[in-house]
Structures are given as C-alpha cells and as structure tokens.
Amino acid sequence: MRYSSTRKFVLNSIAAALLIVGVSQSPLRAQPETPQQALPNVVLLMTDDQGYGDLSIYGNPELKTPNLDELARASVQFTNFHSDPTCSETRAALLTGRYASRTGVWHTIMGRSILRRDETTLANLMENAGYATGIFGKWHLGDNFPYRPQDRGFQRVVVHGGGGVGQTPDYFGNDYFDDHYFDSGEAREFTGYCTDIWFAEGMKFIRENKERPFFCYLPTNAPHGPFLVADSYKQPYLDMGIEEPRASFYGMIANIDENIGKLTQFLEDEGLAENTILIFMSDNGTAAGFRGSDGFNAGMRAKKGSPYDGGHRVPCFVRWPAKGWEGGRTRNELAAHFDLIPTLAEVCGLDLSETLPLDGKSLVPLLSEQEVNWPERTLFVHSQRVPQPQKWRNCAVLTQRWRLVNGKELYDTDKDPGQKQNLAEQHPEVVQSLREKYETWWESISTRFDELVPIDLGHPVANPTTLTAHDWHTDDPLTPWNQSHIKDKKLAWNGFWAVRVAEDGVHRITLRRWPETHPGPLEADLVRIRIGEVEQKRETNRADTLVSFTAILAAGETELQTWLIDSESGLVRGAYFVDVEKLD
C-alpha cells in the first residue's frame, strides 16, 4: 500500500527510533538557560553548494572571504560537521532534527523533496516558544499547501520556488536579477540581485521584531547554479586566470561574504549581536569549486552528491557572545546538521514533547566547554536521488575515525582524510561492525518508503492550487524540473502527482503547457486527464493556451495524471502546469 494509516506510521516511527545505533534521543522538554525576556535570538545562515574548501580561512589560495573568515575567528568552529550530499535532504534534516529519509525526503524533485505533513519543523518549535519566525531565500521542501514555509511555522516568508531560481515552480523568467519572488505565497517583483534581496529582507524582518526573540532563517540559493553574478564580483577571479564556471561560482561566494559582513555589522549597530546565536553552514559539498585537479577542496575526495567526505563535510560556525560561544575555538568531534534542533532547544526553551523522536544530539557541551567527554557516535549519509531508496546506494557510515563507503571501502580519516587508501581488507572486523550498524539504521528509516506525500487539492487555505511537473512521480530518470525543460519543444516527459482531495465536491482542473503568467500554446490536439476513477478527454486546437475539465471528486488520497497528445509531431507529454480549484 502506498498510504499507511497515521496510527501505523506513529508506531513504526517510534519503534524505528529505538533501533537507531549511536544516536541519542533529545529530552522531551528543553528548559532555557535564560529567562523568557532574555531568550537568545537565532540567525541561521545556510549557503547552497559551498563546500568546506570554499572559504579562504580553510586554505583556499584563490577565493577571498574576509567576512566569513572574521566570523569563523569569532565563533566556535566545527571542523568535522556533516550534512547530506544534496539540497532538500539537508534542509529536511536540519529543520526536523531527523534523518531526511525518515521525513519523506530523499531527492530534490519527483515529489520526494516534499517534507511530510506530520513532521515538526524548527520554525514550528520557535513559533510555539514565542519567537517571531522568518525565512528568506531557498525552501525546497514543497511548493504547495500544506508544505510551504508559511504552513510550517514561518510567519514571514520571501522565497523563490523549487530548488533554485529558474526552476519550474519558480516565477517564470527569473534569472537572479530583478526577479519576482513569493512573498507569503504571492509573486512580488523585487529589485536587485537575489542574495542581496534575501539579506535585505532578513535584516528588515530582524529590525521589525527586535523587541522580541526572533528566528531568522537565511538559506541562500547561491552559489548553486546557474552561476550568475554581476561582473564586478567574478572579474577579479577571471583576471587571476580562473576559468568559468568557477570564476562566477567564486564571485557568488564573494557576494555572499559581502552580505555577511553587512549582516554582522547590522547586528552590532542594532545592539543585537551579544544575545544572538549566529550560525553559518552550507548544505553540502562544493558544486564548482573543485573539478578533478582544478580548484581547491581542502584535501577531501569528491564533491556534491558523493558519499565521500567532499560531498557532505561542510563548514559550520556558531557564535553567541553572551554565553561565551566565540573565540575561534575549533571542535573536531563528529557532528551533523540534525544536531542543531536539540542544541537550540536546550538554550531557547523549545518544547520537543510533540515532535517525533530526534536523531540529533545537543552540541551545547562542545560549545560551552573546552574539555568534554563526547561519546562515540555512528552517523549515516546517503545520496539516493531515485524514486525509491536502494540499500547501500551512495552511502557512508561515519565514526570519529572511520568511513565505510558503499558498504565496501573503509578509510581511516584520522590518518587519511583524503580517503585514498582502502583499508577494508586490513580491518574486516571494522567493516562488519559498521555494516551491521547500517543494516539496523536502514531498517529503522525504511518503514515508510512506500508512502507518497500528497499535495492537497481544494483546501480552503489554498484554493485554487497550481501543480508543476517538478513534483511528478515517474520511473524516468528526470522530470521537467527546470524552466529550460519547459522551453524545450523536443522533450516529451510525463508522470503523476500524488494528491489529496480535501473535500467532496465539484472541481475545475485546468491544464497548461506554459505557466499562466507566460501563456503559450498547448501544442496538442487531444488532451486527456485521469484523477482517481475519473477519466476525461477532449479535442483541442494546438494553439489553445489551456483546456479545463470539470469533475466531481471524492475526498481522499489519489493520483492525478494528464496527457497532451500532438498527432502532428507524435509527441505525448504531460501538462507541465495544472490548476485545480474547488467550485462548491
């Protein structure tokens, strides 16, 4: 069955959590160390595709990041900190404190980047604790109700659509400059470069809420591709002889660095720096800072998407002057993105009693003390990017010393951080122990892999709603996740949406090949639709821009699929954009 009952899910999730190896459970109620009126503010910065080596403080000989370097020297630095190898998975784990695969997220497209509705986010916890909450930048955990950031605890929302500016759910035609972004769900035109806008909106939010505790989440889309930035930022790297796309990639990071300087100065000027927890991290390894022998990767193997450390070891700085979390101290203990929720819960008074069991562990002892007896941990990383997760696919088992990659290769990262010498034959007992721990972990996370995450149709909170091909479920290797795919007339892809009809009633379903804001021809003379047991088809003109069907739908979870059939070219594709509206 694709859909399990809520009761079965909860019982399975609790049972699964009890099986986790080397993972501590967070307390049900974390009491703040400070009274309510002195609760710390939280600013969480996360860049996109900036690897551990994409900072000058960690030895990059070409890239200059003076403000990030200064922030690192003023913070506690985690030098053995890990994320997932790609975008959505890191965001899901970061915001829930749980392995992403538990939450329904193991891809960046195909409906597998959508965070299940029964998960509790950091924003939910912050809001419940009395914090003002805002997100500015990249969400990438669902573009439809009930998965949008404004549905998950964020009170102020300015984001782009999908996994990047210019992807299919984003406002059509966005190109990083003077774009339309979604302001609490409504497209609004902004002037300027995307990163500049995220920081400006974030600082505006902070200023408006500085009399109360605030949580400002600033996940930039930069330096994720496409690598677009003003010439003034990339030209210094071109002048150094650095070729594209690395020159533009570095230029995007230079712009981020400039904005971080503005933000830290802003916090000082507003009198907020002392009692603000400022966290900087990246979502995965470098995308363009290292290719083969070209570039710099801090001595690590591989890059974004890889199970080797170059795919998931990322920078992480945490600064809170009021509690002494500063001074450039380094911690090399094994830590990860899902540790931030239990860490913040301990000092921000977040109530964890309603959350599902966490996989993270509070880092407060490492932040607060020079010497601490940090227990041995075993963590797990994998990059699936397929419709259904596969055991041992692109995976790593991590301990303080060892890395077991794909269940076969063993590396001693204390002596071999570049993961060049496979020691599996020399240490079969270590391989066997780590394989057993992986098996237990896999059993615990896989209890809901057969479930889809349905998008609501006809819900009073979001009626009508627009579905995009980014979220198609399909056995094909890709969906039309990028606007370039929409523009390509030779592509003929299809898939279905997992949907949940909120209420019985009459619904209008409108099919488009192009978005409503940029209408274009259907390029089809026969259109077909199927939702649950309802099937309809209609002849149309190739030049028509849309076709609508009316259907009586019963409440419940089902699948929706469309076909645009062009007898002239022989192409059959799905409608890339579908609007569904409940009429009564």
C-alpha positions as CSV (number, residue, x, y, z in Angstrom):
1,M,0.0,0.0,0.0
2,R,1.2,3.5,-0.8
3,Y,-0.5,5.1,2.1
4,S,-0.3,3.9,5.7
5,S,-2.6,5.0,8.5
6,T,-1.4,7.7,10.8
7,R,-1.5,5.3,13.8
8,K,0.6,2.8,12.0
9,F,3.1,5.5,11.0
10,V,3.5,6.8,14.5
11,L,4.0,3.3,16.0
12,N,6.5,2.5,13.3
13,S,8.4,5.8,13.7
14,I,8.7,5.3,17.4
15,A,9.8,1.7,17.0
16,A,12.3,2.7,14.4
17,A,13.8,5.4,16.5
18,L,14.5,2.9,19.3
19,L,16.6,0.9,16.8
20,I,19.0,3.7,15.9
21,V,22.6,3.0,16.6
22,G,24.8,5.6,18.2
23,V,22.0,8.2,18.2
24,S,20.8,9.9,21.4
25,Q,17.3,11.0,22.0
26,S,16.7,14.6,22.9
27,P,14.8,15.4,26.1
28,L,11.1,16.0,25.8
29,R,11.3,19.4,27.2
30,A,14.4,21.5,27.0
31,Q,14.5,24.2,29.6
32,P,16.1,27.5,28.6
33,E,19.2,28.6,30.4
34,T,17.9,32.2,30.4
35,P,14.6,33.8,31.4
36,Q,11.9,34.3,28.8
37,Q,12.7,38.0,28.3
38,A,16.4,37.2,27.7
39,L,16.0,34.3,25.3
40,P,18.6,34.4,22.6
41,N,17.7,35.4,19.0
42,V,18.7,33.0,16.3
43,V,20.0,33.7,12.9
44,L,20.7,30.6,10.8
45,L,22.6,31.2,7.6
46,M,23.0,28.3,5.1
47,T,24.6,28.7,1.7
48,D,23.9,26.3,-1.2
49,D,26.7,24.2,-2.7
50,Q,29.5,26.0,-0.9
51,G,31.9,23.3,0.2
52,Y,34.3,23.1,3.1
53,G,37.2,24.3,0.9
54,D,35.2,27.3,-0.5
55,L,36.5,29.7,2.2
56,S,39.9,31.4,2.5
57,I,40.2,30.6,6.2
58,Y,40.3,26.9,5.3
59,G,43.2,27.3,2.9
60,N,41.6,28.3,-0.4
61,P,44.5,30.1,-2.2
62,E,42.3,32.0,-4.7
63,L,38.9,32.7,-3.1
64,K,38.8,35.6,-0.7
65,T,36.1,35.5,2.1
66,P,37.3,38.1,4.6
67,N,33.9,38.4,6.4
68,L,33.3,34.7,6.7
69,D,36.9,34.4,8.0
70,E,36.3,37.0,10.6
71,L,33.0,35.3,11.6
72,A,34.8,32.0,11.9
73,R,37.5,33.5,14.1
74,A,34.8,35.0,16.3
75,S,32.8,31.7,16.6
76,V,33.2,28.1,17.7
77,Q,34.1,26.2,14.5
78,F,33.0,22.6,13.9
79,T,35.6,21.1,11.6
80,N,34.0,17.6,11.4
81,F,30.5,18.7,10.7
82,H,28.3,16.8,8.1
83,S,25.2,17.4,6.1
84,D,23.5,15.3,3.4
85,P,25.2,15.3,-0.1
86,T,22.4,17.3,-1.8
87,C,19.9,20.1,-1.2
88,S,16.5,19.0,0.0
89,E,17.8,16.2,2.2
90,T,20.0,18.6,4.2
91,R,17.1,21.1,4.7
92,A,14.7,18.3,5.8
93,A,17.2,17.0,8.4
94,L,18.2,20.5,9.6
95,L,14.7,21.6,10.2
96,T,13.4,18.4,11.8
97,G,16.4,17.1,13.7
98,R,15.8,13.7,11.9
99,Y,17.4,11.8,9.1
100,A,15.8,13.2,5.9
101,S,14.7,9.8,4.7
102,R,12.5,9.4,7.7
103,T,10.7,12.6,6.7
104,G,9.9,11.5,3.1
105,V,12.7,13.5,1.6
106,W,15.5,11.7,-0.4
107,H,15.5,13.5,-3.7
108,T,15.4,17.1,-5.0
109,I,12.5,16.5,-7.4
110,M,9.8,13.9,-8.2
111,G,7.7,14.6,-5.2
112,R,10.5,13.3,-3.0
113,S,11.6,16.8,-1.9
114,I,8.4,17.4,0.0
115,L,8.5,17.2,3.8
116,R,5.7,15.1,5.2
117,R,2.9,17.0,6.9
118,D,3.3,15.2,10.2
119,E,6.8,16.5,10.7
120,T,7.5,19.3,13.1
121,T,9.9,22.0,11.9
122,L,12.3,24.2,13.8
123,A,10.1,27.1,12.8
124,N,7.1,25.4,14.5
125,L,9.1,25.0,17.7
126,M,10.3,28.5,17.6
127,E,6.9,29.9,16.9
128,N,5.4,27.9,19.8
129,A,8.1,29.3,22.1
130,G,7.1,32.8,21.3
131,Y,9.6,33.6,18.6
132,A,9.0,35.7,15.5
133,T,9.9,33.5,12.6
134,G,11.0,34.3,9.1
135,I,12.6,32.7,6.0
136,F,14.4,34.5,3.2
137,G,15.7,32.5,0.2
138,K,15.5,28.8,-0.6
139,W,12.9,26.5,1.0
140,H,12.9,23.4,-1.3
141,L,10.6,21.2,0.8
142,G,7.4,21.7,-1.1
143,D,5.7,24.5,-3.0
144,N,2.1,23.6,-2.3
145,F,-0.2,23.5,0.8
146,P,0.4,22.1,3.4
147,Y,4.2,22.0,2.7
148,R,5.0,25.7,2.1
149,P,7.1,27.5,4.6
150,Q,4.1,29.6,5.7
151,D,2.4,26.3,6.5
152,R,5.4,25.1,8.6
153,G,5.8,27.7,11.2
154,F,7.3,30.7,9.3
155,Q,5.3,33.9,9.8
156,R,7.3,36.0,7.3
157,V,8.2,34.3,4.0
158,V,10.1,35.6,1.0
159,V,11.3,32.7,-1.1
160,H,11.8,31.5,-4.7
161,G,10.1,28.4,-5.9
162,G,11.5,24.8,-6.3
163,G,15.2,24.1,-5.6
164,G,16.6,27.2,-7.3
165,V,15.9,30.4,-9.1
166,G,14.8,29.5,-12.6
167,Q,13.4,26.0,-11.8
168,T,9.9,25.0,-12.8
169,P,8.0,26.0,-9.7
170,D,9.8,29.4,-9.6
171,Y,8.3,32.5,-11.2
172,F,8.8,32.0,-14.9
173,G,11.7,34.0,-16.4
174,N,13.6,34.6,-13.1
175,D,17.3,35.0,-13.7
176,Y,18.8,36.1,-10.3
177,F,18.4,39.8,-11.1
178,D,15.2,42.0,-10.6
179,D,13.0,38.9,-10.2
180,H,9.6,38.0,-8.8
181,Y,9.7,36.1,-5.6
182,F,7.0,34.7,-3.4
183,D,6.0,36.9,-0.6
184,S,3.8,34.8,1.7
185,G,2.7,32.9,-1.4
186,E,2.1,35.9,-3.7
187,A,4.5,36.7,-6.5
188,R,6.0,40.2,-6.0
189,E,8.6,42.0,-8.0
190,F,11.9,42.8,-6.3
191,T,14.8,45.0,-7.5
192,G,18.3,43.7,-7.2
193,Y,20.4,40.5,-7.0
194,C,18.8,37.5,-5.3
195,T,21.3,37.2,-2.5
196,D,21.2,40.9,-1.7
197,I,17.4,40.7,-1.5
198,W,17.4,37.7,0.9
199,F,19.8,39.5,3.3
200,A,18.0,42.9,3.0
201,E,14.6,41.2,3.7
202,G,16.1,39.3,6.6
203,M,17.5,42.4,8.2
204,K,14.2,44.2,7.7
205,F,12.5,41.3,9.5
206,I,15.0,41.5,12.3
207,R,14.6,45.2,12.8
208,E,10.8,44.9,12.9
209,N,11.0,42.2,15.5
210,K,14.0,43.1,17.6
211,E,11.9,43.8,20.7
212,R,11.1,40.1,21.0
213,P,13.0,36.9,20.4
214,F,13.3,36.2,16.6
215,F,14.4,33.3,14.4
216,C,15.7,34.4,11.1
217,Y,16.4,31.6,8.6
218,L,18.5,32.8,5.7
219,P,19.2,29.9,3.2
220,T,20.6,31.5,0.1
221,N,20.3,29.8,-3.3
222,A,23.8,31.0,-4.2
223,P,26.3,29.7,-5.1
224,H,24.1,27.0,-6.6
225,G,24.0,27.0,-10.4
226,P,23.2,28.6,-12.8
227,F,26.3,30.6,-11.9
228,L,25.0,34.1,-12.4
229,V,26.5,37.1,-10.7
230,A,27.4,40.7,-11.5
231,D,30.7,41.2,-13.4
232,S,32.2,43.1,-10.5
233,Y,32.2,40.0,-8.4
234,K,33.6,37.5,-10.9
235,Q,36.0,39.7,-12.8
236,P,38.8,39.5,-10.1
237,Y,38.8,35.7,-10.5
238,L,38.8,35.9,-14.3
239,D,41.7,38.2,-14.0
240,M,43.5,35.6,-12.0
241,G,43.1,33.2,-14.9
242,I,40.3,31.1,-13.2
243,E,38.0,29.8,-15.9
244,E,34.2,29.6,-15.9
245,P,32.1,28.4,-14.2
246,R,34.5,28.5,-11.2
247,A,35.1,32.3,-11.6
248,S,31.4,33.0,-11.3
249,F,31.0,30.5,-8.5
250,Y,33.7,32.3,-6.6
251,G,32.1,35.6,-7.4
252,M,28.7,34.4,-6.0
253,I,30.5,33.5,-2.8
254,A,32.3,36.9,-2.7
255,N,28.8,38.5,-2.8
256,I,27.6,36.2,0.0
257,D,30.7,37.2,2.0
258,E,29.9,40.9,1.5
259,N,26.4,40.4,2.7
260,I,27.5,38.5,5.8
261,G,29.7,41.5,6.6
262,K,26.7,43.8,6.3
263,L,24.6,41.4,8.5
264,T,27.2,41.2,11.3
265,Q,27.6,44.9,11.3
266,F,23.9,45.4,11.3
267,L,23.5,43.2,14.4
268,E,26.2,45.2,16.1
269,D,24.6,48.5,15.2
270,E,21.2,47.3,16.4
271,G,22.6,46.2,19.7
272,L,21.7,42.6,19.0
273,A,25.0,40.8,18.4
274,E,25.6,39.9,22.1
275,N,22.5,37.9,22.6
276,T,22.1,36.5,19.0
277,I,23.1,32.9,18.2
278,L,24.5,33.3,14.7
279,I,25.1,30.0,12.8
280,F,26.7,29.7,9.4
281,M,26.8,26.4,7.4
282,S,26.5,25.0,3.9
283,D,24.1,22.4,2.7
284,N,26.5,20.0,1.0
285,G,29.9,19.8,-0.7
286,T,31.2,22.1,-3.4
287,A,29.5,22.1,-6.8
288,A,32.0,24.1,-8.8
289,G,35.0,24.9,-6.5
290,F,36.8,21.7,-7.4
291,R,36.8,19.6,-10.6
292,G,39.4,16.9,-11.0
293,S,42.7,18.6,-10.1
294,D,41.3,22.0,-10.8
295,G,40.4,24.2,-7.8
296,F,40.6,23.6,-4.1
297,N,38.8,21.1,-1.9
298,A,40.6,21.2,1.4
299,G,42.3,17.8,0.7
300,M,39.0,16.0,0.6
301,R,37.8,13.4,-2.0
302,A,34.9,14.2,-4.4
303,K,32.2,16.9,-4.2
304,K,28.5,17.5,-4.0
305,G,26.4,14.3,-4.3
306,S,29.2,12.0,-3.2
307,P,29.3,9.7,-0.2
308,Y,33.0,10.6,0.3
309,D,33.6,13.5,2.7
310,G,33.9,16.0,-0.1
311,G,30.2,15.5,-0.7
312,H,28.9,16.2,2.9
313,R,31.6,17.6,5.2
314,V,30.7,21.3,5.4
315,P,31.8,24.4,7.3
316,C,29.8,25.3,10.5
317,F,30.4,28.2,12.8
318,V,28.3,29.0,15.9
319,R,28.6,32.4,17.7
320,W,26.8,33.5,20.8
321,P,28.9,36.1,22.8
322,A,26.5,36.2,25.8
323,K,27.3,32.5,26.5
324,G,31.0,32.5,25.5
325,W,30.4,30.6,22.2
326,E,33.1,32.6,20.5
327,G,36.9,33.0,20.2
328,G,37.6,30.9,17.1
329,R,37.7,27.7,19.1
330,T,37.6,24.5,17.0
331,R,35.8,21.3,17.7
332,N,36.7,18.2,15.7
333,E,34.1,15.9,17.3
334,L,31.7,14.3,14.8
335,A,28.6,16.4,14.4
336,A,25.8,17.0,11.9
337,H,23.0,19.2,10.7
338,F,20.3,17.5,12.7
339,D,22.2,18.3,15.9
340,L,21.0,22.0,15.7
341,I,17.4,21.4,16.8
342,P,18.4,19.7,20.1
343,T,21.2,22.3,20.6
344,L,18.8,25.2,20.1
345,A,16.1,23.5,22.2
346,E,18.4,23.4,25.2
347,V,19.0,27.2,25.2
348,C,15.9,28.6,23.6
349,G,13.3,26.7,25.7
350,L,11.8,24.8,22.8
351,D,9.2,22.2,23.7
352,L,10.0,18.9,22.0
353,S,7.2,16.9,23.5
354,E,5.2,16.9,20.3
355,T,8.0,16.1,17.9
356,L,8.8,12.7,16.5
357,P,11.9,11.1,18.0
358,L,15.0,13.1,17.1
359,D,18.3,11.7,15.7
360,G,20.4,14.7,16.7
361,K,22.4,15.4,19.8
362,S,22.8,18.7,21.6
363,L,26.1,20.4,20.9
364,V,25.9,22.6,23.9
365,P,28.7,20.8,25.8
366,L,31.0,21.3,22.9
367,L,30.1,24.9,22.5
368,S,30.3,25.7,26.2
369,E,33.4,23.8,27.4
370,Q,37.0,23.3,26.2
371,E,37.2,19.7,27.5
372,V,34.2,17.4,27.3
373,N,33.7,13.6,27.3
374,W,32.0,13.4,23.9
375,P,30.7,9.8,23.4
376,E,31.5,7.8,20.3
377,R,28.8,8.3,17.6
378,T,27.9,6.5,14.4
379,L,26.2,8.6,11.7
380,F,24.9,7.7,8.3
381,V,24.9,9.6,5.0
382,H,23.4,8.5,1.7
383,S,22.5,10.2,-1.7
384,Q,19.5,8.4,-3.3
385,R,18.0,10.7,-5.9
386,V,15.8,7.9,-7.2
387,P,12.1,7.3,-6.8
388,Q,12.6,4.5,-4.2
389,P,15.6,4.3,-1.9
390,Q,18.0,1.5,-2.5
391,K,20.0,-0.2,0.2
392,W,23.8,0.6,0.1
393,R,23.3,3.2,-2.7
394,N,25.9,6.0,-2.5
395,C,26.2,5.7,1.3
396,A,28.7,6.3,4.1
397,V,28.8,5.1,7.7
398,L,30.7,7.7,9.8
399,T,32.5,7.4,13.1
400,Q,35.1,9.7,14.6
401,R,37.8,7.7,12.9
402,W,36.3,5.6,10.2
403,R,34.3,6.0,7.0
404,L,32.7,2.9,5.4
405,V,31.7,3.9,1.9
406,N,29.1,1.9,-0.1
407,G,29.5,-0.9,2.4
408,K,32.8,-2.0,0.9
409,E,35.5,0.7,1.2
410,L,37.0,1.6,4.6
411,Y,39.0,4.7,5.3
412,D,40.8,5.9,8.4
413,T,40.1,9.6,8.2
414,D,42.4,10.4,11.1
415,K,45.4,9.3,9.0
416,D,43.9,9.6,5.5
417,P,41.4,12.5,5.3
418,G,41.6,12.4,1.5
419,Q,40.2,8.8,1.6
420,K,42.8,7.4,-0.8
421,Q,43.8,4.1,0.9
422,N,41.0,1.5,1.2
423,L,41.7,-0.5,4.4
424,A,38.7,-2.9,4.2
425,E,40.9,-6.0,3.8
426,Q,43.2,-5.0,6.7
427,H,40.2,-4.3,9.1
428,P,37.4,-6.8,8.2
429,E,36.1,-6.6,11.8
430,V,35.5,-2.8,11.5
431,V,33.8,-3.3,8.1
432,Q,31.5,-5.9,9.6
433,S,30.6,-3.8,12.6
434,L,29.8,-0.8,10.5
435,R,27.8,-2.8,8.1
436,E,25.7,-4.2,10.9
437,K,25.0,-0.7,12.2
438,Y,24.0,0.4,8.7
439,E,21.6,-2.6,8.5
440,T,19.9,-1.6,11.8
441,W,19.7,2.1,10.6
442,W,18.3,1.1,7.3
443,E,15.6,-1.0,8.9
444,S,14.7,2.0,11.1
445,I,14.4,4.6,8.3
446,S,12.7,2.5,5.7
447,T,9.3,1.9,7.4
448,R,7.5,4.5,5.2
449,F,9.4,4.3,1.9
450,D,6.3,3.0,0.2
451,E,4.3,6.1,1.1
452,L,3.8,9.1,-1.2
453,V,3.5,12.7,0.1
454,P,0.2,14.0,-1.4
455,I,-0.5,17.6,-2.3
456,D,-3.9,19.0,-1.1
457,L,-6.5,20.0,-3.7
458,G,-9.4,22.2,-2.9
459,H,-8.4,23.0,0.6
460,P,-9.9,26.3,1.9
461,V,-6.4,27.6,2.8
462,A,-5.1,27.2,-0.7
463,N,-7.8,27.1,-3.3
464,P,-7.0,27.1,-6.2
465,T,-3.6,25.4,-6.2
466,T,-1.1,25.1,-9.0
467,L,0.8,21.8,-9.6
468,T,4.0,21.8,-11.6
469,A,5.9,19.0,-13.3
470,H,8.8,19.4,-10.8
471,D,6.7,17.1,-8.5
472,W,5.7,14.4,-10.9
473,H,6.3,10.8,-9.7
474,T,7.8,8.8,-12.6
475,D,10.2,6.0,-13.2
476,D,12.1,8.2,-15.7
477,P,15.5,9.5,-14.5
478,L,14.2,13.1,-14.6
479,T,11.1,15.3,-14.6
480,P,10.9,18.8,-16.2
481,W,12.3,20.4,-13.0
482,N,13.9,23.4,-14.8
483,Q,12.3,26.1,-16.9
484,S,14.8,25.2,-19.7
485,H,12.9,21.9,-19.9
486,I,9.6,23.7,-20.3
487,K,11.1,25.7,-23.2
488,D,12.4,22.6,-25.0
489,K,9.8,21.6,-27.6
490,K,11.5,18.2,-28.2
491,L,11.0,16.9,-24.7
492,A,8.1,14.6,-24.0
493,W,8.0,13.6,-20.4
494,N,5.1,12.6,-18.2
495,G,4.3,11.5,-14.6
496,F,1.6,11.7,-12.0
497,W,1.1,13.9,-8.9
498,A,0.2,12.3,-5.6
499,V,-2.7,14.4,-4.4
500,R,-5.3,14.6,-1.6
501,V,-8.7,15.9,-2.4
502,A,-9.6,17.8,0.8
503,E,-13.4,17.7,0.4
504,D,-16.1,16.1,-1.8
505,G,-17.3,18.4,-4.5
506,V,-17.0,19.9,-8.0
507,H,-13.5,20.8,-9.1
508,R,-12.3,22.6,-12.1
509,I,-9.0,21.2,-13.5
510,T,-7.1,23.5,-15.9
511,L,-4.2,22.1,-18.0
512,R,-1.4,24.3,-19.4
513,R,1.9,23.6,-21.1
514,W,3.2,27.0,-20.1
515,P,2.6,28.9,-16.8
516,E,-0.4,31.2,-16.5
517,T,1.9,34.2,-16.2
518,H,3.6,33.4,-19.5
519,P,0.9,31.7,-21.7
520,G,1.8,29.7,-24.7
521,P,0.2,27.0,-27.0
522,L,-0.7,23.6,-25.7
523,E,0.9,22.1,-28.8
524,A,-1.7,19.3,-28.7
525,D,-4.9,18.3,-30.5
526,L,-6.1,15.8,-27.9
527,V,-6.0,16.3,-24.1
528,R,-6.6,13.6,-21.6
529,I,-6.9,13.6,-17.8
530,R,-7.2,11.0,-15.1
531,I,-7.7,11.6,-11.4
532,G,-8.7,8.6,-9.3
533,E,-11.6,6.8,-11.1
534,V,-12.4,9.9,-13.1
535,E,-11.2,10.0,-16.7
536,Q,-12.0,12.6,-19.4
537,K,-10.6,13.6,-22.8
538,R,-11.2,16.4,-25.2
539,E,-10.1,17.6,-28.6
540,T,-8.5,21.0,-28.8
541,N,-6.5,23.3,-31.1
542,R,-2.7,23.2,-31.0
543,A,-2.8,27.0,-30.5
544,D,-5.0,26.9,-27.4
545,T,-3.2,28.0,-24.3
546,L,-5.3,25.9,-21.8
547,V,-8.1,23.4,-21.5
548,S,-10.4,22.9,-18.5
549,F,-12.3,20.0,-17.2
550,T,-14.9,19.8,-14.5
551,A,-15.2,16.8,-12.3
552,I,-16.9,15.6,-9.2
553,L,-14.2,14.4,-6.9
554,A,-14.4,12.4,-3.7
555,A,-12.3,13.4,-0.7
556,G,-9.2,11.3,-0.2
557,E,-5.7,10.5,-1.5
558,T,-5.3,9.6,-5.1
559,E,-3.2,10.3,-8.3
560,L,-3.6,12.9,-11.0
561,Q,-2.1,12.5,-14.4
562,T,-2.5,14.4,-17.7
563,W,-1.6,13.8,-21.4
564,L,-1.1,16.4,-24.1
565,I,-1.2,14.5,-27.4
566,D,0.1,16.1,-30.6
567,S,-0.7,14.0,-33.7
568,E,1.3,16.3,-35.9
569,S,4.6,15.6,-34.2
570,G,3.7,12.3,-32.5
571,L,4.8,13.7,-29.1
572,V,2.9,12.9,-26.0
573,R,3.7,14.8,-22.8
574,G,2.1,15.7,-19.6
575,A,0.7,19.2,-18.8
576,Y,3.6,20.9,-17.0
577,F,1.2,23.2,-15.1
578,V,-2.2,22.2,-13.7
579,D,-4.5,24.4,-11.7
580,V,-7.2,22.7,-9.5
581,E,-10.0,24.7,-8.0
582,K,-12.9,23.5,-5.9
583,L,-16.0,25.3,-7.1
584,D,-18.6,24.4,-4.4
